[in-house]
């Protein structure tokens, strides 16, 4: 059974940093794109950053220059280093991974981890 388990997050002062980590577990995983999404209260879930298996990264404009996504294909992990945090970064952050199954790639989600940046 495939699982994505996240760690990190918490309460961080504006201007501070935090690192989110996500590990995918399961047998003989074939993982395509991995990424981080976030959902703030009353807002839709949005893509924050994604990274291909070949380490090509993509970011939403609001986090460019502040966040860095990375992955370790040998460990099936994806991290999000978040620097210079702002109150508007407050949200629940979700790990996402496209994992191959018999009928093709399927999207899996982590349980979410809260990041709070007080104003």
Residue pairs with C-beta under 8 A, 6 or more apart in sequence:
1 26
2 24
2 25
2 26
2 29
2 99
2 108
3 24
3 25
3 26
3 108
4 22
4 23
4 24
4 25
4 95
4 96
4 97
4 108
4 109
4 110
4 111
5 22
5 23
5 25
5 110
5 111
6 20
6 21
6 22
6 93
6 94
6 95
6 110
6 111
6 112
6 113
7 20
7 21
7 22
7 113
8 18
8 19
8 20
8 21
8 113
9 18
9 20
9 93
9 113
9 114
9 115
10 18
10 114
10 115
10 116
11 116
11 118
12 18
12 82
12 85
12 115
12 116
12 117
13 85
13 117
13 118
14 85
14 86
14 87
14 117
14 118
14 119
15 84
15 85
16 85
16 117
17 81
17 82
17 83
17 84
17 85
18 82
18 85
18 115
19 79
19 80
19 81
19 82
20 36
20 79
20 80
20 82
20 93
20 95
20 113
20 115
21 77
21 78
21 79
22 34
22 36
22 77
22 78
22 79
22 95
22 97
22 110
23 75
23 76
23 77
24 31
24 34
24 76
24 77
24 97
24 99
24 108
25 76
26 99
29 76
29 99
29 100
30 99
30 100
31 53
31 73
31 76
31 97
31 98
31 99
31 100
32 52
32 53
32 97
32 98
32 99
32 100
32 105
33 50
33 51
33 52
33 53
33 97
33 98
34 50
34 51
34 71
34 78
34 95
34 96
34 97
34 98
35 47
35 48
35 49
35 50
35 51
35 69
35 78
35 95
35 96
35 97
36 47
36 48
36 49
36 50
36 69
36 78
36 80
36 93
36 94
36 95
36 96
37 45
37 46
37 47
37 48
37 93
37 94
37 96
38 45
38 46
38 48
38 89
38 91
38 92
38 93
38 94
38 115
39 45
39 46
39 91
39 92
39 94
39 112
40 88
40 90
40 91
40 92
43 91
45 94
46 60
47 60
48 59
48 60
48 63
48 67
48 80
48 93
49 57
49 58
49 59
49 60
49 63
49 67
49 69
49 80
50 57
50 58
50 69
50 96
51 57
51 58
51 69
51 70
51 71
51 78
53 71
53 73
55 70
55 71
57 68
57 69
59 67
59 69
62 88
63 82
63 89
66 82
66 83
66 84
66 85
67 80
67 81
67 82
67 83
68 80
68 81
68 83
69 78
69 79
69 80
69 81
70 78
70 79
70 81
71 77
71 78
71 79
72 78
78 95
78 97
80 93
82 89
82 115
85 115
85 117
86 117
87 117
87 118
87 119
88 117
89 115
89 117
90 115
90 116
90 117
91 114
91 115
92 112
92 113
92 114
92 115
93 112
93 113
93 114
93 115
94 109
94 110
94 111
94 112
94 113
95 109
95 110
96 107
96 108
96 109
96 110
97 107
97 108
98 105
98 106
98 107
98 108
99 105
99 106
99 107
99 108
100 106
